[in-house]
Amino acid sequence: MFSVLILFAGFWVWYEYTYSMDTVIPFEVNDANLETKVLIASQGSRFKDSLVQGVIRHYQNDAVHFKIIDVYTMFTVNIDKWDALVIINSWEYGSPPRNVKKFIKNHPDQLDKLIILSTVGSSNIALEGVDVISGESIIEKTPEYTNIVVERLDKIIKPKSLHTF
């Protein structure tokens, strides 16, 4: 019995080390007084960080204010201040983390602002009324997923008529 507990503890430590996400240090890009505002809530990983940077690079010549936060601080977000919210996180067992579920549940009238990219092995993810993109955290696929996020983000923020600097 003791060896089973040791084996389980070893597996748990390995799993946490291998699959745990880094904390995202919040930062902002461009002037907060710009008309178009996008919030990106993400977990820290090489893939997710590259995806965030790719989205920001795409809009570098557009008058868009970006704020990037850790996905676990979403409870502090006033969604009314944002034109779009991109959530980039890992789902376990085909379900979003509790804080993401709660955020979605608390804002049923603003789901058209949300884009969720879930890094999970299954592509059969769906949340009623929410734009969900799913895929694996493969760094070589970052440009592909960046294009998908940008395409969907354009549909939300382009009607506000993006201005360039």
ABEGO torsion letter per residue (X at the ends): XAAAAAAAAAAAAAAAAAABBBBBBBBBBEBAABABBBBBBBBBBAAAAAAAAAAAAAAAABBBBBBBBBAAAAAABBAAABABBBBBBBBBGGBBBAAAAAAAAABAAAAAABBBBBBBABAABBBBGBBBBBBBBBAAAAAAAAAAAAAAAAAAAAAAGBBBX
